[in-house]
């Protein structure tokens, strides 16, 4: 893997696949076979329950990950593959985080104030802890967690990034933006 900085960056893949057993393992296997670590993986059904959408974040060499993209597109259960990182498109990407914090009763208002600044909210309260829920960019999530760190973070669960192109216009390669699947 190229680590000298040339062509090395974080790639955000959008992959539409059949929603069936084994597809996730085959997709992840292509990355691991090339020695790439998947930083973030989010998978869920689309409006069509037979089709799932994957968002995969993986750092690596542009040329090698372009080959991975091409190999993904050849898998039988894959309908569409896009690498938002190399397309000249604006994207919206978000991540979900739940953060459990040990807090004294006198500190609860401070934590709630920090949550409000980040448009997060308190998802759960117990006698000894709070759970803060937030969505946002990677930078927003990192900033929130750094401000919560002094309150003794007990546990963090991050949901992985999801991403979507902003516009409805066709991309430069002519790949369609919405996909319909017929039974």
Protein Blocks (a to p, Z undefined) as FASTA:
>chain_A
ZZehpopacddddddddddehklmmmmmmmmmnopacfbdcddddfblkbccdddddddd
fklmmmmmmmmmmpmklmbdcdfklpccdddddddddddddddfklmmmmmmmmmmnopa
cfbdcfkbccddddddfklmmmmmmmmmmnopabdcdebjadddfblcdcfkopafbdcd
dZZ
